[in-house]
Amino acid sequence: MFLIVGLGNPESDYAKTRHNMGFNVINNLSKELNIEVNKSKFKSLYGSGIVNGEKIILLKEMLFYLQRINFILNQVIYFVL
């Protein structure tokens, strides 16, 4: 299993900036791997699929940078453990 987390800022002001590079990576992987990122959980958007026999979870967190430590820990506990 692979959990790929794209970091960014949830406001549209940051959409085309370096601050949303992680979101852009998830958007590109989503298209390339044909995985829709349209489910919501834990203040994030995510989608999952199977690629070459491996489960892949693409996740865009919808928090600002200072709120991320607990967020990422919760995602790992939920999806991986």
Secondary structure as UniProt FT lines:
FT   STRAND          2..6
FT   HELIX           12..14
FT   TURN            15..16
FT   HELIX           18..20
FT   HELIX           21..33
FT   STRAND          39..41
FT   TURN            42..43
FT   STRAND          44..51
FT   TURN            52..53
FT   STRAND          54..61
FT   HELIX           65..67
FT   HELIX           68..79
//
